[in-house]
Amino acid sequence: MDPTNSHHRRHGAALIATLAIAASGCGGVPPAWFRPNMVESTKQRLTPAQESQVATVMLALFGTPDQPVAMPETGLDQAKLDLAAGPVHSDVTGKKNGLYREHCAHCHGVTGDGLGPTAAFLNPYPRDYRPGVFKFKSTERADKPTRDDLVRILHNGIPGTSMPSFALLSDTQVDALVEYVKYLSIRGETELNLMRAFFDLDDDAEGKLPQAREFLVDEMLTPVAEKWRAADDARIAVPEMPADIDLAASIAKGKDLFYGDKANCVKCHGVTGLGDGQANDYDDWNKAIVEIKKEVTGTAERARETKTSGMSAEALAEHRANLAWVDRFHHVLDGDAHRPRTIPPRNLRQGTYRGGRRPLDLYYRIHAGINGAPMPAAKGTIPPEDIWHIVNYVRSLPYGFDGELGADRTTTASTRDRF
Amino acid sequence: MKNLVIARIATQGVAALLLATGVVPARADEWGTITGRFVYAGSKPTAADIKADKDVEVCGKHKLVSEELTVGADGGIANVVVFVRDKDVKIHPDLAAAKGGTVTLDNKDCRFEPHVAVVQTGQSLVLRNSDTVGHNSNVATIKNSPSNSLIPAGGESKVAFTSEEAIPAQVTCNIHPWMKAWVVVRPNPYAAVSKADGTFEIKGLPAGELELQLWHEKAGYIGEIKVGGTTEKTAKGRKKVTVKAGDNAMGDITLDASLFKK
């Protein structure tokens, strides 16, 4: 028998034994694990050895779903994480633990990758926290949300989506969940940084990441945590809407802006405001999958057209590696990613506002745009008073202030006048 | 010993003086220029037409074609990006002096001009709109904060870059989904984009060993090139070169058609 092979088998057997022991603990439930970001790993063509490098570093920096670690650099509170993490159980006093898995994991996944068991059935898909991109917040487009922004989402839910309200949870519990979502997001973004760092390595690094703390913590983790820390002081300054504003005049001005070439809302939200102006765009999460799929298809096509007869050994090895990569990626796209969907612009006639229905919420959406979505920022282009006019016009749309939908208008009038 | 110290102070003094007056002459033998031309091996691909389905009255007037892969009549490949990978490369004083300022990416005739913009860290990208219709510019950077601003007709918006980007970032217009451009963010001035005829030039390079990196939007980092009849693997688009003082002509750099199948 080949000695290396026998070594591998012994090693494998030991591993299985370890897993079996671990699994036979409390109630026979296997320990939860953080799923590595397989889409990014496959995209970066990481080797199994490189994947395990990342996994080892991630374990040291962030711990496990049952025992999360709040490194001081993350700015996270260990006690809050402990309350949210782990399997669902109560202690002797009846205090509930494992809140994240009780309330969130079935959609957002144990890893916060938006790949929980229920996720594929939902539209829109649950948020994947790992890229660190959040839509509904009071900060500028590229900034992280504030703690209050996340609390608000947990209290109110997200109307028009499957995200429910968690207003029945205590403040302490909501606080713990917010902390845990931040933890999963910082964790996911750090993992992305690590996986992308291989590309930059010099050839003499032999595919190994530096093991120095200066690299792993200071370069990979701290910048992510810093952005979260900065968010709480980065709320957008919103000038009050003038109290004596003439609402009808404001709505009329807002309408002109909506259809005008400066704000250009009409191009995506449509001449009717029904959200039918632009139907073929993707959000950042889905776009990433669409683009990877293109690359996989292209590589597969190239491999199919390759003539292997008379190929050099080196070229043949590369050809086989490409085929293996395509094959692997198909598996990854099957189990570690959703089928991409386009993102429709919001139908403004429904009166359903995902990021909140207060005029202030609409102001934030227009001012900063929506991170991760095609919605651009009006900041710098549209002055604040004009943003308020657009807010007023948009808020008038579901109520037909500006005319009933269709019916009583003659069809000879231009579309704009009819609505 | 004492003499040596005095001599050193004297030289430093002179150097400082020269620096202050900005007349440090770059010794001609220390700096070189790299030139070359990217050539497509295979039958010339035809760029697909783009049918403008938004703002047809304005965008429909222009002949729009896909700029993903632009190959000229004589096989030259446009928009191949070449830059120096070395982190602590010595910068030519003239180029160091020219640092700062802005680079413009124009929304013009319902396309971006240029298709690939090169920015140095510390510089800003001015997103301009020379069209009569509104645009937005969605800049999908990774290390720098991504941005997506409305750019009204005749207006502009400015984006600053503080970190280099490992791969060029895509710029799109969500209103006109066919509009695509790229921005390359480098920490030094040594980057070039091949012109319509496939040629490129990087000036003021320090003589010695350097590592170039080659990228194209369809091919990604270019993994194989053919120079002077020899095919060589360039993993991650990396190509070591020795820069001599003066001109360094790489000649034709041939890229196989299969690299662009994506």
Interface residues (C-beta under 8 A of the other chain):
Chain A: R141 A142 D143 R196 F199 D200 D203 D261 K262 A263 N264 K267 C268 Q278 N280 D281 D284 K294 E295 G298 T299 E301 R302 E305 T306 G369 N371 P374 M375 P376 A377 A378 K379 G380 T381 I382
Chain B: K54 D55 T132 V133 G134 N136 N138 A140 I142 S145 P146 S147 N148 S149 L150 I151 P152 A153 G155 S157 A166 N174 I175 P177 A235 K236 R238 S258 K261 K262
